[in-house]
Amino acid sequence: MEKSVIIVEDDPFSQDFYKFIFRKAGISHQIIEDGDLLISTLRTERIGLIIMDINLKNTYLNGEKTDGVRLSKLIKEDADLHTIPVILVTAYSSNSSDNKFLEESHAEDYITKPILDFNALISKVNSYIMN
């Protein structure tokens, strides 16, 4: 059974970007922007990777607005979900603040946007879902 990728993104333009790239690469994926749906999907489907934007403006969990750092931390602290790798997506440049949110979220990795090297993105995604 193939592992799927969940992309947590609430920006319609970014959603279209991911749909195009992942469809072209032949990678099974779904885009979710609702925190409650994300958690229930993680509990019921075979997910190999989560790609999550840190700045979610329209995402809620249990009726409260949330962001990618908080969602990642919640997933990583859950005994049933903690083994699913998380890659955070940030518009911030590579500096010490990146290490802070990576540490706080317990995510495995991060990528910066705009994403210009599509092959590098797909290569990174495959390195996680092929394990």
C-alpha positions as CSV (number, residue, x, y, z in Angstrom):
1,M,0.0,0.0,0.0
2,E,1.4,3.4,-1.1
3,K,2.0,6.0,1.6
4,S,0.3,9.3,1.0
5,V,1.5,12.9,1.6
6,I,-0.7,15.3,3.4
7,I,-0.2,19.0,2.7
8,V,-1.5,21.4,5.3
9,E,-2.0,24.6,3.4
10,D,-4.8,27.2,3.5
11,D,-3.7,29.5,0.7
12,P,-5.5,28.7,-2.6
13,F,-2.5,29.7,-4.8
14,S,-0.1,27.4,-2.8
15,Q,-2.7,24.6,-2.9
16,D,-2.8,24.8,-6.7
17,F,1.1,24.8,-6.8
18,Y,1.3,21.6,-4.7
19,K,-1.5,19.9,-6.7
20,F,0.4,20.6,-9.9
21,I,3.9,19.5,-8.6
22,F,2.7,16.3,-6.8
23,R,0.4,15.3,-9.7
24,K,3.3,15.7,-12.1
25,A,5.6,13.7,-9.9
26,G,3.0,10.9,-9.4
27,I,2.9,11.2,-5.7
28,S,-0.3,10.4,-3.9
29,H,-1.4,13.4,-1.9
30,Q,-4.2,15.3,-0.3
31,I,-4.5,18.9,0.8
32,I,-6.1,19.7,4.1
33,E,-6.6,23.1,5.8
34,D,-8.8,22.0,8.7
35,G,-7.0,20.9,11.8
36,D,-9.7,18.5,13.0
37,L,-9.8,16.8,9.6
38,L,-6.0,16.5,9.6
39,I,-5.9,14.7,12.9
40,S,-8.7,12.3,12.0
41,T,-7.1,11.6,8.7
42,L,-3.8,10.9,10.3
43,R,-5.5,8.4,12.6
44,T,-7.3,6.5,9.8
45,E,-5.1,6.6,6.7
46,R,-1.5,5.5,6.0
47,I,0.3,8.8,5.8
48,G,4.1,8.8,5.0
49,L,4.7,12.6,5.3
50,I,3.1,15.8,6.3
51,I,4.1,19.1,4.6
52,M,2.8,21.9,6.7
53,D,2.9,25.7,6.2
54,I,3.7,27.4,9.5
55,N,1.6,30.5,8.8
56,L,-1.9,29.1,8.6
57,K,-4.5,31.9,8.6
58,N,-7.7,30.0,8.2
59,T,-6.9,26.8,10.0
60,Y,-8.7,25.7,13.2
61,L,-8.4,22.8,15.7
62,N,-11.2,22.2,18.2
63,G,-12.7,25.6,17.3
64,E,-9.5,27.5,17.9
65,K,-7.3,29.2,15.3
66,T,-4.0,27.3,15.0
67,D,-0.7,27.4,13.1
68,G,1.7,24.9,11.7
69,V,4.1,25.0,14.6
70,R,1.4,24.2,17.1
71,L,-0.2,21.4,14.9
72,S,3.3,19.8,14.3
73,K,4.0,19.9,18.1
74,L,0.6,18.3,18.8
75,I,1.3,15.5,16.2
76,K,4.8,14.9,17.5
77,E,3.5,14.6,21.1
78,D,0.8,12.1,20.2
79,A,1.8,8.5,21.0
80,D,-0.1,7.3,17.9
81,L,1.1,9.9,15.4
82,H,4.6,10.9,16.4
83,T,6.4,8.7,13.9
84,I,4.9,10.5,10.9
85,P,7.6,12.9,9.6
86,V,6.7,16.6,9.3
87,I,8.3,19.1,7.0
88,L,7.5,22.7,7.8
89,V,7.2,25.3,5.1
90,T,8.3,28.9,5.9
91,A,8.8,32.1,4.1
92,Y,11.5,33.1,6.6
93,S,15.1,33.0,5.5
94,S,17.5,30.5,6.9
95,N,18.7,31.8,10.2
96,S,18.6,31.1,13.9
97,S,14.9,31.8,14.1
98,D,14.3,28.8,11.8
99,N,16.0,26.6,14.3
100,K,13.7,27.9,17.1
101,F,10.5,27.0,15.3
102,L,11.9,23.7,14.2
103,E,12.9,22.9,17.8
104,E,9.5,24.1,19.1
105,S,7.5,22.1,16.6
106,H,9.5,18.9,16.8
107,A,9.4,18.7,13.0
108,E,12.0,16.7,11.1
109,D,12.8,19.4,8.6
110,Y,11.8,22.6,6.9
111,I,11.8,24.2,3.5
112,T,11.7,27.8,2.6
113,K,9.4,29.4,0.1
114,P,9.1,30.4,-2.6
115,I,10.0,26.9,-3.7
116,L,12.1,27.3,-6.8
117,D,13.8,23.9,-7.1
118,F,10.9,21.5,-7.7
119,N,13.3,18.5,-8.2
120,A,14.8,19.1,-4.8
121,L,11.4,19.2,-3.2
122,I,10.3,16.0,-4.8
123,S,13.6,14.4,-3.9
124,K,13.2,15.4,-0.3
125,V,9.6,14.1,-0.2
126,N,10.6,10.8,-1.7
127,S,13.4,10.4,0.8
128,Y,10.7,10.4,3.6
129,I,7.9,8.4,1.9
130,M,10.2,5.6,0.5
131,N,11.3,4.6,4.0
